Amino acid sequence: MISFDLSKPHCYWFNEICKIPHPSRHEKQISDFIVEFAKERGLYWKQDHVWNVIVEKPASPGYEDAAPLILQAHIDMVPAKTLGYEHNFETDPLQLYVDDEGFLHAKNTTLGADDGHGVAYMLSILDDDELPHPYLQCYFTTMEEIGLLGAMELDPADVKEDRMINLDGGGETGTGISAAGGCTVYIHQNIEWEENTSSCYRLDITGLTGGHSGGQIHMEKGNAIVIASRVIEEAKMKGMDFHLISFTGGEKDNAIPRLATVEFASDTPAEEIAGYFAKSEKNIKTELEFSDGGITVTCTPIEKADKVIRKDLGNAIVDYAYLMPNGFQHKSMVIEGLTVTSLNLGVVTTSEQEVLLDILIRSAMNSAADDLCGRLNVLAKYLGVEYEVPTRYSGWNYEPVSAMRELLRKVEAAHGNELKERAGHGGNECGVFKALNPKMDIITFGPKGSGGHTPEEKLDLASFDRSYEMLKEMVSACH
């Protein structure tokens, strides 16, 4: 029977972390734990208003003149559990077990190896007084899983070192070389209501597969919100009378929406509306035949509503969803298969006061994200709706020359591995750190695991051991 060997420092600290509840927005307890760890060892520490912690350790003898090194990991985890399982992520410790194949799990919940393995590695290295190392600055950041929010609150004056190992991934033999920045855009349409005298209908867009707007935006999947606006616009262009009642769809801005619903009033005969929508459905099915061909467009009469949104205001928000750029925009000409820039109209909601579009822009190049923001803003001005950017974080663009990447390549080769360079269209904290210090040379590293963000999450313990040894070798090689 394979066991979780707590005599190994990285295993011991991972086990300690799992005793402390730490879902996103509830990291104070684990943040305080790290502060106490630093105090007990006489290390410099700093804790900020969102519970980020920086712990610093002086250089070993002989490393006094070496350039300092940043190690970085996030301390929050995604709280997910199996249906019906009783577990309170804000109060209950995780229940760990090892399966017969040597994988560590948490019973019926996420394990939090993303990024608990990185936190455990950092605590182990800070606690190791025999490991030769340069001056270490260890960043334990919060709220990564809900938008890199903790890292974005860091004081730029603290982030002054020029090389960093991000411990949030790599799969033991790989390293990240690029990540998209992110920008959330809200489009607000303040609404006024009018009395309704027309028949009412419900348009439903269903049958789409959806997907992650980082990893699957290039696959030409249908966006239910955009398609709903297209179906309405095509019918309007053929003469359909249209008064918006509500527009809803999507779940999160980082997910391509599978479903959308438009409730509306119209004096156009029902059979004409059905004919318009059927023609649109046929055309869209053909266009999406090989990428998302299961789409269904249905129109159902509903109970007559007492009120509708003032016609010009309802038209403006549907026009916006129809006219705005959406989806894949640019690919890398250097890294095959990499999406560089995209945007996703992920959510639309209707309240008594407004209709809100929630859009997520991704790009490894800040200038490309700026360009899309500019287009959305100009379109908002033309259509008379409000434009807002509530959150933004920078991208991490590929750099062909990296001393830290070459160091990792040598360490991997010494262990019989060929380093795999991975570029993705998702966001991570590397972009935030790169924006705070543009000279920073960054690599990502971590052990093998799978099932992240789900109750099936597991950590390969053999890889956890091997990766820790390689990390120590990298730290000592930074002389």
C-alpha positions as CSV (number, residue, x, y, z in Angstrom):
1,M,0.0,0.0,0.0
2,I,1.4,3.4,-1.0
3,S,1.4,6.0,1.7
4,F,1.6,9.7,2.0
5,D,5.1,10.0,3.5
6,L,5.0,12.9,5.9
7,S,8.7,12.6,6.7
8,K,9.3,14.3,3.4
9,P,9.1,18.1,3.9
10,H,7.0,18.9,0.9
11,C,4.5,16.2,1.8
12,Y,4.4,17.3,5.4
13,W,3.6,20.9,4.5
14,F,1.0,19.9,1.9
15,N,-0.7,17.9,4.6
16,E,-0.6,20.9,7.0
17,I,-2.1,23.1,4.3
18,C,-5.0,20.7,3.7
19,K,-6.0,21.0,7.4
20,I,-6.7,24.7,6.8
21,P,-9.7,25.7,4.8
22,H,-8.7,28.0,2.0
23,P,-11.2,28.5,-0.8
24,S,-10.9,31.8,-2.8
25,R,-11.9,34.8,-0.7
26,H,-11.4,32.9,2.5
27,E,-7.6,32.8,2.7
28,K,-7.0,34.7,5.9
29,Q,-6.5,31.6,8.0
30,I,-3.8,30.1,5.7
31,S,-2.3,33.5,5.2
32,D,-1.9,33.9,9.0
33,F,-0.5,30.4,9.2
34,I,2.3,31.5,6.7
35,V,3.0,34.6,8.7
36,E,3.4,32.5,11.9
37,F,5.7,30.2,10.0
38,A,7.9,33.2,9.0
39,K,7.9,34.6,12.5
40,E,9.0,31.3,14.1
41,R,12.0,31.2,11.8
42,G,12.9,34.8,12.1
43,L,12.2,35.6,8.4
44,Y,11.1,38.9,7.1
45,W,7.4,38.9,6.1
46,K,4.8,41.2,4.8
47,Q,1.0,40.6,4.7
48,D,-1.3,43.0,2.8
49,H,-5.0,43.9,2.9
50,V,-6.1,41.0,0.7
51,W,-3.9,38.5,2.7
52,N,-1.1,38.1,0.2
53,V,2.1,37.2,2.0
54,I,5.7,37.9,1.1
55,V,8.4,35.9,3.0
56,E,12.1,36.6,2.4
57,K,15.1,34.6,3.2
58,P,18.7,35.9,3.1
59,A,21.2,34.3,0.7
60,S,23.3,31.3,1.8
61,P,27.0,31.8,2.3
62,G,28.7,32.1,-1.1
63,Y,25.5,33.3,-2.7
64,E,25.6,36.9,-1.4
65,D,26.4,38.3,-4.8
66,A,23.8,36.2,-6.7
67,A,20.8,37.9,-8.2
68,P,17.7,37.3,-5.9
69,L,15.1,34.8,-7.0
70,I,11.3,35.0,-6.6
71,L,9.3,31.8,-5.9
72,Q,5.5,32.2,-6.3
73,A,2.4,30.2,-5.8
74,H,-1.3,31.0,-4.9
75,I,-2.8,29.9,-1.6
76,D,-6.5,29.7,-2.7
77,M,-8.2,26.6,-4.1
78,V,-11.4,25.9,-6.1
79,P,-14.1,24.5,-3.8
80,A,-15.9,21.7,-5.6
81,K,-17.4,18.5,-4.2
82,T,-19.4,15.6,-5.4
83,L,-23.2,15.9,-5.4
84,G,-24.7,15.3,-2.0
85,Y,-21.4,15.2,-0.1
86,E,-21.4,17.1,3.2
87,H,-18.4,19.4,3.3
88,N,-18.0,23.0,4.3
89,F,-15.0,24.5,2.5
90,E,-14.9,27.4,4.9
91,T,-14.6,25.3,8.0
92,D,-13.7,21.7,7.2
93,P,-10.3,20.2,6.6
94,L,-9.8,18.1,3.5
95,Q,-9.8,14.3,3.9
96,L,-6.7,13.0,2.1
97,Y,-6.1,9.5,0.8
98,V,-3.7,7.7,-1.5
99,D,-4.9,5.3,-4.2
100,D,-3.2,2.1,-5.2
101,E,-1.5,3.8,-8.2
102,G,0.2,6.4,-6.0
103,F,-2.1,9.4,-6.6
104,L,-3.1,11.7,-3.7
105,H,-6.8,12.6,-3.5
106,A,-9.2,14.4,-1.2
107,K,-12.4,12.4,-0.4
108,N,-15.2,13.7,-2.6
109,T,-13.7,17.2,-3.0
110,T,-11.1,19.1,-4.9
111,L,-7.6,18.5,-3.5
112,G,-6.2,22.0,-4.0
113,A,-2.9,20.7,-5.4
114,D,-3.6,23.7,-7.7
115,D,-1.7,25.4,-6.2
116,G,-1.1,23.7,-2.8
117,H,1.9,21.8,-4.2
118,G,3.6,25.2,-5.0
119,V,2.8,26.5,-1.5
120,A,4.2,23.3,0.1
121,Y,7.4,23.5,-2.1
122,M,8.0,27.1,-0.9
123,L,7.5,26.4,2.7
124,S,9.8,23.4,2.4
125,I,12.6,25.5,0.8
126,L,12.2,28.3,3.3
127,D,12.5,25.7,6.1
128,D,15.6,24.1,4.6
129,D,18.8,25.6,6.1
130,E,21.1,23.2,4.3
131,L,20.0,24.1,0.7
132,P,22.3,26.6,-1.0
133,H,20.3,29.4,-2.5
134,P,20.3,33.1,-3.5
135,Y,18.3,35.7,-1.7
136,L,14.7,34.3,-1.8
137,Q,11.5,36.4,-2.1
138,C,8.5,34.0,-1.8
139,Y,5.1,35.3,-2.8
140,F,2.0,33.6,-1.5
141,T,-0.9,35.2,-3.4
142,T,-4.7,35.1,-3.0
143,M,-7.8,34.9,-5.1
144,E,-6.0,33.5,-8.2
145,E,-8.8,31.2,-9.1
146,I,-11.4,34.0,-9.4
147,G,-9.4,36.4,-11.6
148,L,-5.8,36.8,-10.2
149,L,-7.3,39.4,-7.8
150,G,-4.7,39.0,-5.1
151,A,-1.7,39.4,-7.4
152,M,-3.2,42.5,-8.9
153,E,-3.2,44.1,-5.4
154,L,0.6,43.7,-4.9
155,D,2.6,46.8,-4.2
156,P,4.8,47.4,-7.3
157,A,7.6,48.6,-5.1
158,D,7.9,45.1,-3.7
159,V,8.3,43.4,-7.1
160,K,11.8,44.4,-8.0
161,E,13.6,41.1,-8.6
162,D,14.3,40.1,-12.2
163,R,13.9,36.3,-12.2
164,M,11.0,34.1,-11.0
165,I,9.8,30.5,-10.8
166,N,6.1,30.3,-10.8
167,L,5.0,27.1,-9.2
168,D,1.5,26.8,-10.7
169,G,2.1,24.2,-13.3
170,G,4.4,22.5,-15.8
171,G,3.6,18.8,-15.5
172,E,7.1,18.0,-14.3
173,T,8.7,18.2,-17.8
174,G,7.1,21.3,-19.2
175,T,7.1,25.1,-18.7
176,G,4.8,27.9,-19.7
177,I,6.2,30.5,-22.1
178,S,3.2,32.7,-22.7
179,A,-0.2,33.5,-21.2
180,A,-3.1,35.8,-22.1
181,G,-3.9,38.9,-20.2
182,G,-7.6,39.5,-19.4
183,C,-10.0,42.4,-19.5
184,T,-13.6,42.3,-18.4
185,V,-15.9,44.7,-20.2
186,Y,-19.5,45.5,-19.1
187,I,-22.0,47.0,-21.5
188,H,-24.9,48.5,-19.6
189,Q,-28.2,49.5,-21.2
190,N,-30.3,51.4,-18.7
191,I,-34.0,50.7,-19.6
192,E,-37.4,52.3,-19.4
193,W,-40.5,50.3,-19.6
194,E,-43.6,50.8,-21.8
195,E,-47.1,49.3,-21.8
196,N,-47.4,46.3,-24.1
197,T,-50.3,45.6,-26.5
198,S,-48.7,42.9,-28.6
199,S,-48.4,39.1,-28.6
200,C,-45.4,37.7,-26.8
201,Y,-42.8,35.0,-27.7
202,R,-39.8,33.3,-26.4
203,L,-36.8,32.6,-28.6
204,D,-34.5,29.8,-27.3
205,I,-31.0,28.9,-28.6
206,T,-30.0,25.4,-27.5
207,G,-28.0,22.4,-28.5
208,L,-24.5,24.2,-28.6
209,T,-21.6,22.5,-26.8
210,G,-20.0,25.6,-25.3
211,G,-16.4,25.4,-23.9
212,H,-13.7,27.3,-22.2
213,S,-13.0,30.7,-23.8
214,G,-9.3,30.3,-23.3
215,G,-8.7,26.7,-24.5
216,Q,-11.5,26.4,-27.1
217,I,-12.2,29.8,-28.5
218,H,-10.4,28.9,-31.7
219,M,-12.7,26.0,-32.4
220,E,-15.5,28.1,-34.1
221,K,-18.1,27.0,-31.5
222,G,-21.3,28.8,-31.6
223,N,-22.0,31.6,-29.1
224,A,-25.7,31.3,-28.1
225,I,-25.9,35.0,-27.2
226,V,-24.5,36.2,-30.5
227,I,-26.6,33.8,-32.4
228,A,-29.8,34.9,-30.6
229,S,-29.0,38.5,-31.6
230,R,-28.4,37.5,-35.2
231,V,-31.6,35.6,-35.4
232,I,-33.5,38.6,-34.1
233,E,-31.7,41.0,-36.4
234,E,-32.2,38.9,-39.5
235,A,-35.9,38.8,-38.8
236,K,-36.0,42.5,-38.1
237,M,-34.4,43.2,-41.5
238,K,-37.2,41.2,-43.1
239,G,-39.8,43.3,-41.4
240,M,-40.5,41.7,-38.1
241,D,-41.8,44.0,-35.4
242,F,-39.8,43.7,-32.2
243,H,-40.0,44.9,-28.6
244,L,-37.6,43.4,-26.2
245,I,-38.8,42.1,-22.8
246,S,-35.7,40.3,-21.6
247,F,-32.4,38.9,-22.9
248,T,-30.6,36.2,-20.9
249,G,-27.9,33.7,-21.6
250,G,-24.5,32.3,-20.5
251,E,-23.1,31.4,-17.1
252,K,-19.6,32.9,-16.8
253,D,-17.6,35.3,-19.0
254,N,-14.9,32.7,-19.4
255,A,-17.2,30.1,-20.9
256,I,-18.6,30.2,-24.4
257,P,-22.4,30.3,-23.8
258,R,-24.4,27.3,-24.8
259,L,-27.9,28.7,-24.1
260,A,-29.6,32.0,-24.7
261,T,-33.2,33.2,-24.4
262,V,-34.9,36.3,-25.8
263,E,-38.5,37.2,-24.7
264,F,-40.1,39.7,-26.9
265,A,-43.4,41.2,-28.1
266,S,-44.4,41.6,-31.8
267,D,-47.4,42.5,-34.0
268,T,-45.9,40.3,-36.8
269,P,-48.0,37.1,-37.3
270,A,-46.6,34.1,-35.5
271,E,-46.2,32.0,-38.7
272,E,-44.1,34.8,-40.3
273,I,-41.8,34.9,-37.2
274,A,-41.4,31.2,-37.3
275,G,-40.5,31.3,-41.0
276,Y,-37.8,33.9,-40.4
277,F,-36.3,32.0,-37.5
278,A,-36.4,28.7,-39.4
279,K,-34.4,30.2,-42.3
280,S,-31.8,31.6,-39.9
281,E,-31.5,28.2,-38.1
282,K,-30.9,26.4,-41.4
283,N,-28.2,28.8,-42.4
284,I,-26.4,28.7,-39.0
285,K,-26.6,24.9,-38.9
286,T,-24.8,24.8,-42.2
287,E,-22.2,27.3,-41.1
288,L,-21.5,25.4,-37.8
289,E,-21.9,21.9,-39.3
290,F,-18.4,20.7,-38.5
291,S,-17.9,22.7,-35.3
292,D,-21.2,23.0,-33.4
293,G,-23.9,21.5,-35.6
294,G,-26.4,20.6,-32.9
295,I,-27.8,24.1,-32.6
296,T,-31.6,24.4,-32.3
297,V,-33.6,27.6,-32.7
298,T,-37.1,27.5,-31.3
299,C,-39.8,30.1,-30.9
300,T,-42.7,29.6,-28.5
301,P,-45.7,31.8,-27.8
302,I,-45.8,32.9,-24.1
303,E,-48.3,34.7,-21.8
304,K,-48.7,38.3,-22.8
305,A,-46.5,40.6,-20.8
306,D,-47.8,43.8,-19.3
307,K,-44.7,45.8,-20.3
308,V,-41.8,45.9,-22.7
309,I,-38.5,47.7,-22.8
310,R,-38.7,51.0,-24.8
311,K,-38.2,50.0,-28.4
312,D,-35.0,52.1,-29.1
313,L,-33.3,50.9,-25.9
314,G,-34.1,47.2,-26.6
315,N,-32.9,47.5,-30.1
316,A,-29.7,49.1,-29.1
317,I,-28.6,46.2,-26.8
318,V,-29.5,43.6,-29.4
319,D,-27.7,45.6,-32.0
320,Y,-24.7,45.7,-29.8
321,A,-24.5,41.9,-29.3
322,Y,-24.9,41.5,-33.1
323,L,-22.3,44.1,-34.2
324,M,-19.5,43.6,-31.6
325,P,-16.5,41.6,-32.5
326,N,-16.6,38.1,-30.8
327,G,-14.5,35.0,-30.7
328,F,-11.1,34.2,-32.2
329,Q,-9.3,37.2,-33.4
330,H,-5.5,36.6,-33.9
331,K,-3.2,33.6,-33.9
332,S,0.6,33.5,-33.2
333,M,2.9,33.5,-36.1
334,V,5.7,32.1,-34.0
335,I,4.0,29.4,-31.9
336,E,1.9,26.9,-33.9
337,G,-1.7,26.6,-32.8
338,L,-1.6,29.4,-30.2
339,T,-4.4,31.9,-30.0
340,V,-3.0,35.3,-29.2
341,T,-6.2,37.4,-29.0
342,S,-9.9,36.7,-28.5
343,L,-13.0,38.0,-26.8
344,N,-16.1,36.2,-25.6
345,L,-19.6,37.6,-25.0
346,G,-20.1,35.3,-22.1
347,V,-23.2,36.5,-20.2
348,V,-26.3,38.6,-20.8
349,T,-28.7,39.4,-18.0
350,T,-31.9,41.5,-17.7
351,S,-33.1,43.2,-14.5
352,E,-35.7,45.8,-13.8
353,Q,-33.1,48.5,-14.3
354,E,-30.8,47.3,-17.1
355,V,-29.6,44.8,-19.6
356,L,-26.0,43.9,-19.0
357,L,-23.5,42.2,-21.4
358,D,-20.4,40.7,-19.7
359,I,-17.5,40.3,-22.1
360,L,-14.0,38.8,-21.5
361,I,-11.1,39.9,-23.7
362,R,-7.9,37.8,-23.7
363,S,-4.6,38.6,-25.3
364,A,-0.9,38.0,-24.6
365,M,-0.3,41.5,-26.0
366,N,-1.7,44.4,-24.0
367,S,-1.9,46.6,-27.2
368,A,-4.2,44.1,-28.9
369,A,-6.5,44.0,-25.8
370,D,-6.5,47.8,-25.9
371,D,-7.6,47.7,-29.5
372,L,-10.6,45.5,-28.7
373,C,-11.5,47.7,-25.7
374,G,-11.4,50.7,-28.0
375,R,-13.7,49.1,-30.6
376,L,-16.2,48.1,-27.9
377,N,-16.1,51.6,-26.5
378,V,-16.6,53.3,-29.8
379,L,-19.5,50.9,-30.6
380,A,-21.1,51.7,-27.2
381,K,-20.9,55.4,-28.0
382,Y,-22.6,55.0,-31.4
383,L,-25.4,52.9,-29.9
384,G,-25.9,55.0,-26.7
385,V,-25.0,52.3,-24.2
386,E,-22.6,52.5,-21.3
387,Y,-19.1,51.0,-21.4
388,E,-17.2,49.9,-18.3
389,V,-13.9,48.0,-17.6
390,P,-14.2,46.6,-14.0
391,T,-11.1,44.4,-14.1
392,R,-8.0,43.9,-16.1
393,Y,-4.7,42.0,-15.9
394,S,-1.7,41.9,-18.2
395,G,-0.6,39.2,-20.5
396,W,2.7,37.4,-20.7
397,N,4.1,37.5,-24.2
398,Y,6.5,34.9,-25.5
399,E,10.2,35.9,-25.3
400,P,12.6,33.8,-27.4
401,V,15.5,34.3,-25.0
402,S,15.2,33.2,-21.4
403,A,18.1,32.4,-19.1
404,M,15.7,30.8,-16.6
405,R,14.2,28.6,-19.3
406,E,17.6,27.4,-20.3
407,L,18.5,26.6,-16.7
408,L,15.3,24.5,-16.4
409,R,16.2,22.8,-19.7
410,K,19.6,21.7,-18.3
411,V,18.0,20.4,-15.0
412,E,15.4,18.5,-17.0
413,A,18.1,17.0,-19.3
414,A,20.1,15.9,-16.2
415,H,17.0,13.9,-15.2
416,G,16.6,12.4,-18.7
417,N,13.8,14.7,-19.8
418,E,13.3,17.0,-22.8
419,L,11.8,20.3,-21.7
420,K,8.4,20.9,-23.3
421,E,7.5,24.6,-23.9
422,R,3.8,25.3,-23.5
423,A,1.9,28.4,-24.5
424,G,-1.7,28.9,-23.7
425,H,-4.5,31.3,-24.1
426,G,-5.6,31.2,-20.5
427,G,-4.5,33.7,-17.9
428,N,-2.1,33.3,-15.0
429,E,-0.3,35.4,-12.5
430,C,2.9,35.5,-14.6
431,G,1.3,38.3,-16.6
432,V,0.7,40.3,-13.5
433,F,4.2,40.0,-12.3
434,K,5.6,40.7,-15.8
435,A,3.6,43.9,-15.9
436,L,4.9,44.9,-12.5
437,N,8.5,44.3,-13.6
438,P,8.9,44.1,-17.4
439,K,12.5,42.9,-17.1
440,M,11.5,39.8,-15.2
441,D,12.6,36.4,-16.6
442,I,9.8,33.9,-15.7
443,I,9.4,30.1,-15.9
444,T,6.6,27.9,-14.6
445,F,7.2,24.6,-13.0
446,G,5.3,21.9,-11.0
447,P,4.5,18.2,-10.7
448,K,2.1,16.1,-12.6
449,G,-1.6,16.1,-11.6
450,S,-5.0,16.0,-13.2
451,G,-8.7,16.8,-12.7
452,G,-8.0,20.3,-11.4
453,H,-11.1,22.2,-10.2
454,T,-13.1,19.0,-9.9
455,P,-13.6,16.4,-7.2
456,E,-11.6,14.0,-9.4
457,E,-8.4,16.1,-8.8
458,K,-5.3,14.0,-8.0
459,L,-1.6,14.6,-7.5
460,D,1.0,12.1,-8.7
461,L,3.1,11.6,-5.6
462,A,6.2,10.2,-7.5
463,S,6.2,13.3,-9.6
464,F,5.6,15.5,-6.6
465,D,8.9,14.0,-5.2
466,R,10.9,14.2,-8.4
467,S,9.8,17.8,-9.1
468,Y,10.7,18.9,-5.6
469,E,14.3,17.6,-6.1
470,M,14.5,19.4,-9.5
471,L,13.2,22.6,-7.9
472,K,15.9,22.5,-5.3
473,E,18.5,22.0,-8.0
474,M,17.2,25.0,-9.9
475,V,17.3,27.2,-6.8
476,S,20.9,26.1,-6.0
477,A,21.9,26.7,-9.6
478,C,20.8,30.4,-9.4
479,H,24.2,31.5,-8.2
